[in-house]
Amino acid sequence: MAHLGSRRTRALTLPVGLALTASLGFLPTGAASAAPVDAQPTAAVSTDGPKLSYVVNTRSNHGTVKQVKKAIAEAGGTVVIAYEQIGVIVVESQNPDFAKSIRRVKGVDSAGATRTSPIVPQATTDIGVAQPLTAEQARSAAAEATADQDPMEPLQWDLPAIKADQAHQKTLGSSKVTVAVIDTGVDDTHPDLAPNFDRGASASCVSGAPDTTDGAWRPKTGESDHGTHVAGTIAAAKNGIGVTGVAPGVKVAGIKVANPNGFFYTESIVCGFVWAAEHGVDVTNNSYYTDPWMFNCKNDPDQGALVEAVARATRYAEHKGTVNVASAGNSRFDLASGAIDDTTSPNDTTAATRTIDPRECLDIPAMLPGVVTVSATGAKGLKSSYSNYGNGVIDVAAPGGDSTIYQTPAPPATNGAILSTLPGGKYGYKNGTSMASPHVAGVAALIKSTHPHASAAQVKALLTSGADATECGAPYDINGDGKIDAVCEGDKNHNGFYGAGVVNALNAVRR
């Protein structure tokens, strides 16, 4: 399953007992053309292998795609959808040699399996349990709320941490701006989300092709509440009920990309970015990493193809004006180090420990060029105990929550996690970089609201220049046991813990 656990977006285990999910020419020179350009698949192919999904990357023109589609059929593959605009074809095949065969076809740049387990009918599983807000907590919060606050806003320590409460005095954001939550699905019937939901920009991309059936973007019973929580942090309406989002006047869309077991596979991610790009989405939030590999190594034929496919999709979205924001992950890794031990990949079959170089093996989409990578902070403004970091990798930081053992908020807030919406009209707390990223997406939406004609690059520049520069500070001993838990490298203006700093919503609306 993807990210909501020891992985950076599956359930994060913290002392408070909360859950979390946490999210270009990449292939080596010559790798795509090492085989004879005129080689073709053999006529007789095996079809007795496990049914797998693949991405086939080609030149982005109709003639090449048409030619490659024919070769795919000859190699025992079935085209699910072809994204000609970025040259990515989603395929299913039971030919064990499909990828090896299709890589030899003229016009194919790279190809790889998106999973290591076969495509089978899925059963739902619990992939992250939020800590629900109790009725007594809700009543206590409402008693503390001022006239200009929603009832539960006093518990949202994260809003003043980025000056969102002050920003709301100037603007709530524009309804012409849409943020898409590429995630596990969004419950648009929630009373705090319904007023701002953009149905036209919503879809399910679970199969790799968009499904716009009414409600396809919603999580089904038993599926993860993760995407609904993320959506509330971005754009819960300021409507006199519940919580308030960072940008409570903008629109929010749901693009469902996680299957019922909680896996975020490449074909779904590609579909999500392309759908967002072509439906007027201004900002995407990506609080996950692409399964089944926590890190995808560019020199591996399969993993390299996945990197290339997702990179093409994010580039295409940015070219269309979309700012892509992603969570850095919850494994306490230094993403700028020379080596990381990955013990969880592949996570859909049997994982094996491997030591990877994060300069060559990327967490996608978070570590792709152009994507805004976000680390998490707690209620005291320090890097969250679980958050990944890395000088030159982290762009900005934002509240993601932490255990109250490490960082306790000021009253009336009592919980160090992030309070937001849950399916079925409920509310609850979660921790993680998954919760930090939507704060940044919300601030980006406020920038776009204030500067409607700004390009994606300009929005990102304003996001980083408007952040509150944050020093590394004292040696990082988050649990006070005398042992340094992480090393922050860099200076006040840019370092491995906080990037350019903690995002500032007030600066977003007054510059």
C-alpha positions in Angstrom: 0.0 0.0 0.0 1.2 3.5 -0.4 2.1 6.0 2.0 0.1 6.0 4.9 2.3 4.0 7.2 5.9 3.4 7.9 6.1 4.5 4.4 5.7 8.1 4.1 2.0 8.2 3.4 0.6 5.1 5.1 -0.2 5.2 8.8 2.4 7.1 10.7 3.0 5.8 14.2 3.4 8.6 16.7 3.1 8.6 20.5 -0.3 10.3 20.1 -1.5 7.2 18.3 -2.4 9.0 15.1 -2.2 7.9 11.6 -0.8 9.6 8.6 0.0 9.2 5.1 2.1 11.0 4.3 4.5 12.8 -1.5 13.0 15.4 -18.5 15.3 13.1 -19.9 15.9 11.1 -16.8 17.1 7.9 -18.4 20.8 7.4 -18.9 22.1 8.5 -22.2 21.6 5.8 -24.8 19.4 3.7 -22.6 16.4 4.2 -24.7 18.1 3.4 -28.0 20.4 0.6 -27.0 18.5 -2.0 -29.0 18.2 -2.0 -32.8 15.7 0.6 -33.8 13.9 -1.6 -36.3 13.5 -4.6 -33.9 10.0 -5.8 -33.6 8.2 -8.1 -31.1 8.1 -11.7 -32.1 4.7 -12.9 -33.6 4.2 -15.6 -31.0 4.0 -14.3 -27.5 3.3 -15.8 -24.1 0.1 -14.8 -22.4 0.3 -17.1 -19.3 2.1 -14.6 -17.0 0.6 -12.4 -14.3 -1.5 -9.6 -15.6 0.6 -6.4 -15.0 0.2 -2.8 -15.9 2.9 -0.9 -17.9 3.8 2.6 -19.1 5.3 2.9 -22.5 7.1 6.2 -23.2 7.3 7.3 -26.8 7.8 10.4 -28.9 4.8 12.6 -28.5 3.4 12.6 -32.0 0.4 10.8 -33.4 2.3 8.8 -36.0 4.7 7.4 -33.5 2.0 6.6 -31.0 0.0 4.9 -33.6 2.9 2.7 -34.7 3.8 1.8 -31.1 0.2 0.9 -30.4 0.3 -1.7 -33.1 3.6 -3.1 -31.7 2.0 -3.2 -28.3 -0.8 -5.4 -29.6 1.7 -7.7 -31.3 3.6 -8.0 -28.1 0.5 -9.2 -26.2 -0.4 -5.9 -24.7 -3.8 -4.1 -24.4 -3.8 -0.3 -24.5 -5.8 1.2 -21.6 -5.3 4.8 -22.7 -2.7 6.8 -24.7 -1.7 10.2 -23.6 -0.4 11.4 -26.9 0.3 14.9 -25.6 3.1 13.6 -23.4 3.9 10.3 -25.2 2.8 8.0 -22.5 0.8 4.9 -23.2 -0.8 2.8 -20.4 -0.9 -0.9 -21.2 -1.9 -4.2 -19.6 -0.3 -7.5 -20.5 0.1 -11.0 -19.4 3.3 -11.5 -21.5 6.1 -11.9 -19.0 8.5 -10.5 -21.7 6.3 -7.6 -22.7 8.6 -4.8 -21.4 11.7 -6.4 -22.8 10.0 -6.9 -26.1 8.4 -3.4 -26.5 11.6 -1.6 -25.5 13.1 -2.8 -28.8 10.4 -1.2 -30.9 11.3 1.9 -32.9 9.9 5.0 -31.3 9.8 3.6 -27.8 12.0 5.6 -25.4 11.4 3.5 -22.3 8.9 1.0 -20.9 8.4 -0.6 -17.5 6.0 -2.4 -15.3 4.2 -0.1 -12.8 3.8 -2.9 -10.2 5.3 -6.1 -9.0 2.0 -7.8 -8.1 -0.7 -8.9 -10.6 -3.8 -6.9 -11.3 -6.6 -8.6 -9.3 -10.0 -7.6 -8.0 -9.2 -5.4 -5.0 -10.5 -5.6 -1.4 -10.7 -2.6 0.8 -8.3 -2.3 3.8 -7.8 0.3 6.5 -4.9 2.4 5.5 -4.9 5.1 8.1 -7.0 5.8 11.1 -7.5 9.5 12.1 -8.1 10.5 15.7 -11.7 11.7 15.7 -12.7 15.0 17.2 -15.0 14.3 20.2 -18.2 16.2 20.8 -16.8 17.7 24.0 -13.7 19.0 22.2 -16.0 20.5 19.6 -18.1 22.2 22.2 -15.1 23.6 24.0 -13.6 24.9 20.8 -16.9 26.6 19.9 -17.0 28.4 23.3 -13.5 29.8 22.5 -14.3 30.9 19.0 -14.5 34.6 18.2 -17.2 36.1 15.9 -15.0 35.9 12.8 -13.9 32.3 13.5 -15.5 29.0 12.5 -16.5 26.9 15.6 -13.4 24.6 15.5 -10.9 27.2 14.4 -9.5 27.7 17.9 -8.1 24.2 17.7 -6.3 24.9 14.4 -3.0 26.1 15.7 -1.6 25.6 12.2 -3.5 28.6 10.7 -1.8 31.3 12.9 1.5 29.4 12.4 1.5 30.5 8.8 -0.5 33.7 9.4 -3.5 32.3 7.5 -5.9 33.9 10.1 -4.4 37.3 9.2 -4.6 36.6 5.5 -8.3 35.9 5.8 -8.9 39.5 7.0 -7.8 40.5 3.5 -9.1 37.8 1.3 -10.4 34.2 1.5 -9.1 33.5 -2.0 -10.8 33.6 -5.4 -13.4 31.1 -6.5 -11.8 31.2 -9.9 -8.8 29.3 -8.5 -8.9 25.5 -8.2 -6.7 23.2 -6.2 -6.9 19.5 -7.1 -6.3 16.9 -4.4 -4.6 14.0 -6.2 -5.1 11.4 -3.6 -7.4 8.7 -2.2 -10.6 10.6 -3.1 -12.6 13.5 -1.7 -16.0 13.4 -0.1 -17.6 16.4 -1.7 -20.8 15.9 0.3 -19.0 17.1 3.5 -20.7 20.4 4.5 -17.3 22.1 4.9 -16.3 21.0 1.3 -19.5 21.1 -0.7 -19.6 24.9 -1.0 -16.2 25.0 -2.7 -16.1 21.7 -4.6 -15.3 21.8 -8.4 -17.0 18.8 -9.9 -15.9 19.7 -13.4 -12.2 19.3 -12.5 -12.8 16.1 -10.5 -12.5 12.5 -11.7 -11.2 9.0 -10.8 -8.0 8.0 -12.4 -7.6 4.7 -10.6 -7.6 2.6 -13.8 -5.2 5.0 -15.6 -8.0 6.5 -17.6 -10.3 9.3 -16.3 -13.7 8.3 -15.0 -16.2 11.2 -14.6 -19.1 9.1 -13.4 -20.9 11.1 -10.7 -19.1 10.6 -7.4 -16.2 8.5 -8.9 -13.8 10.9 -7.1 -15.2 10.0 -3.7 -13.7 7.4 -1.3 -15.9 4.3 -1.0 -16.9 2.9 2.3 -13.9 1.4 4.0 -11.4 3.4 1.8 -9.0 5.9 3.1 -10.1 9.3 4.5 -6.8 10.8 3.6 -7.8 12.8 0.6 -10.8 14.3 2.4 -8.6 15.5 5.3 -6.1 17.0 2.8 -9.0 18.8 1.0 -10.2 20.4 4.2 -6.8 21.9 5.1 -6.7 23.5 1.7 -10.2 24.9 1.2 -12.7 24.1 4.0 -15.3 26.9 3.6 -15.5 29.7 6.2 -19.2 29.2 6.6 -19.9 29.2 10.3 -19.4 25.4 10.8 -16.5 23.1 11.4 -13.0 24.1 10.4 -11.4 26.7 8.1 -9.1 26.0 5.2 -5.9 27.9 4.4 -7.7 29.3 1.3 -11.4 29.0 2.2 -12.6 30.9 -0.8 -11.0 28.8 -3.6 -12.3 25.8 -5.3 -11.1 22.3 -4.5 -11.3 19.2 -6.8 -10.8 15.5 -6.1 -8.7 13.4 -8.5 -8.8 9.9 -7.1 -5.6 7.9 -7.8 -5.4 5.4 -5.0 -6.9 1.9 -5.6 -9.0 0.3 -2.8 -5.9 -1.1 -1.2 -4.3 2.3 -1.1 -1.7 1.9 -3.8 -0.8 4.9 -5.9 0.4 3.4 -9.2 2.2 5.2 -12.0 -0.6 5.0 -14.6 -3.1 6.6 -12.1 -0.6 9.4 -11.2 0.0 10.2 -14.9 -3.7 10.3 -15.5 -4.1 12.6 -12.5 -1.6 15.2 -13.7 -2.8 15.2 -17.3 -6.4 15.5 -16.2 -5.6 18.5 -13.9 -3.6 20.2 -16.6 -6.4 20.0 -19.1 -9.2 21.1 -16.7 -8.0 24.4 -15.5 -6.4 23.3 -12.3 -4.1 26.0 -10.8 -2.4 23.9 -8.1 -2.2 20.2 -7.4 -1.5 18.7 -4.0 0.4 15.3 -3.9 0.6 13.8 -0.4 1.9 10.4 -1.5 4.7 8.6 -3.2 4.3 6.5 -6.3 4.1 2.8 -5.5 5.5 0.2 -5.4 9.0 1.8 -5.0 9.7 4.3 -2.3 12.6 5.4 -4.5 12.8 4.8 -8.3 16.2 4.3 -9.7 16.8 5.8 -13.1 19.2 3.1 -14.2 16.7 0.3 -13.7 14.7 -0.3 -16.9 11.3 -0.5 -15.1 11.8 2.1 -12.5 13.5 4.5 -14.9 10.4 4.3 -17.2 8.2 5.2 -14.2 10.3 8.2 -13.4 10.1 9.3 -17.0 6.4 8.9 -17.3 5.5 10.8 -14.1 8.1 13.5 -15.0 6.5 14.0 -18.4 3.1 14.4 -16.7 4.3 16.9 -14.1 6.1 18.9 -16.7 3.0 19.0 -18.9 0.9 20.2 -16.1 3.4 22.9 -15.2 3.6 24.0 -18.8 -0.2 24.4 -18.7 0.2 26.7 -15.7 -0.3 24.3 -12.8 1.9 24.5 -9.7 2.6 21.0 -8.3 3.1 20.6 -4.6 4.3 17.4 -2.9 5.1 16.0 0.6 8.7 15.1 1.4 7.8 11.9 3.3 7.8 10.6 6.9 10.8 8.3 7.1 13.2 10.8 8.8 15.5 10.4 5.8 18.1 13.0 4.7 17.2 13.2 1.1 20.5 15.0 0.3 22.7 12.2 1.8 24.9 10.0 -0.3 23.0 6.8 0.6 19.7 5.7 2.1 18.6 2.2 3.1 15.2 1.5 1.6 13.7 -1.5 3.4 10.1 -1.2 2.1 10.3 -1.6 -1.7 8.6 -3.1 -3.5 5.7 -2.7 -1.2 3.1 -4.7 -3.2 5.0 -8.0 -3.0 8.0 -8.9 -1.0 10.3 -6.0 0.0 14.0 -6.3 0.0 16.6 -4.0 1.7 18.6 -2.0 -0.8 20.9 0.9 -0.4 20.1 3.7 -2.8 21.7 7.0 -3.9 18.9 9.6 -3.7 20.5 11.6 -6.5 19.9 8.7 -8.8 16.9 7.0 -7.2 14.0 9.4 -6.7 10.9 9.7 -4.6 8.3 10.6 -7.2 6.7 13.0 -7.6 8.3 14.9 -4.7 11.9 14.8 -6.0 11.1 15.7 -9.6 12.3 19.0 -11.0 9.8 21.8 -10.8 7.7 20.1 -8.0 7.5 22.1 -4.7 8.8 19.7 -2.0 7.5 20.3 1.5 8.8 19.3 4.9 6.7 19.3 8.1 6.8 21.4 11.2 5.1 20.9 14.6 3.3 23.3 17.0 6.6 24.7 18.3 7.8 25.5 14.7 10.5 22.8 14.7 10.9 20.1 12.0 8.5 17.4 12.9 10.1 14.3 14.4 9.2 12.1 11.4 9.7 14.5 8.5 12.2 13.8 5.8 14.6 16.7 5.0 17.6 17.6 2.8 19.5 20.7 1.8 18.7 21.5 -1.8 15.7 19.1 -1.8 13.2 20.8 0.5 11.7 23.9 -1.0 9.6 25.1 1.9 8.1 23.9 5.2 4.6 24.0 6.7 2.7 22.6 9.7 2.2 18.9 9.5 1.8 18.3 13.2 3.8 16.2 15.7 3.3 14.3 18.9 2.6 16.5 21.9 5.4 14.7 23.6 7.7 16.6 21.3 5.8 19.8 20.4 2.7 20.9 22.4 0.5 23.7 21.0 -0.6 26.7 23.0 -4.1 26.7 24.5 -6.9 26.4 23.6 -5.5 23.9 21.1 -4.6 20.6 22.9 -3.6 18.3 20.1 -0.3 18.6 18.2 -1.8 17.1 15.0 -3.7 18.9 12.2 -7.5 19.1 12.5 -9.5 18.8 9.3 -12.4 17.2 7.5 -13.2 13.5 7.3 -15.8 11.7 5.2 -19.4 11.6 6.4 -19.4 15.1 7.7 -16.8 14.3 10.4 -13.6 15.9 11.7 -10.4 14.5 13.0 -6.6 14.8 13.5 -3.7 13.5 11.4 0.0 14.1 11.4 2.5 14.0 8.6 4.1 15.7 5.6 0.9 14.7 4.0 -0.7 17.4 6.1 2.1 19.9 5.5 1.8 19.8 1.7 -1.8 21.1 1.6 -0.9 24.1 3.7 1.6 25.0 0.9 -1.0 24.3 -1.8 -3.4 26.6 0.0 -0.9 29.4 0.2 -0.1 28.9 -3.5 -3.8 29.2 -4.2 -3.9 32.5 -2.3 -1.0 33.7 -4.4 -2.8 32.8 -7.6 -5.9 34.5 -6.3 -3.9 37.7 -5.7 -2.0 37.4 -9.0 -4.4 35.7 -11.4 -2.1 36.1 -14.4 1.0 34.7 -12.7 2.7 31.8 -14.4 3.5 28.6 -12.4 7.1 29.7 -12.1 6.0 33.1 -10.8 3.7 31.6 -8.2 6.5 29.3 -7.0 8.9 32.3 -6.8 6.4 34.2 -4.7 5.9 31.2 -2.5 9.5 30.9 -1.6 10.3 34.6 -1.4 7.3 35.1 0.9 8.2 32.3 3.2 9.5 33.1 6.7 13.2 32.2 6.7 13.9 29.8 9.5 17.3 29.0 10.9 18.5 25.5 11.7 18.7 26.5 15.3 20.2 24.4 18.1 21.3 20.9 17.5 18.2 18.8 16.7 17.5 16.6 19.7 13.7 16.4 19.4 13.2 13.9 22.2 15.7 15.4 24.6 17.7 12.3 25.2 21.1 13.9 24.4 21.4 12.2 21.0 21.3 14.3 17.8 18.3 13.0 15.8 19.1 14.9 12.5 21.6 17.3 11.2 20.4 20.5 9.5 22.7 21.9 6.8 22.5 25.3 5.2 21.9 28.9 6.4 18.9 30.8 7.5 17.7 31.6 4.0 17.9 28.0 2.8 18.5 24.8 4.7 17.7 21.2 4.8 15.0 21.3 7.4 12.9 24.3 6.2 14.1 25.1 2.7 13.4 28.8 2.0 11.3 28.9 5.2 7.9 28.3 6.6 5.2 29.5 4.2 3.4 32.8 5.0 -0.2 33.2 3.9 -0.3 36.9 4.8 2.6 37.6 2.5 0.8 35.7 -0.2 -2.1 38.1 -0.2 -0.3 41.5 0.3 2.5 41.3 -2.2 
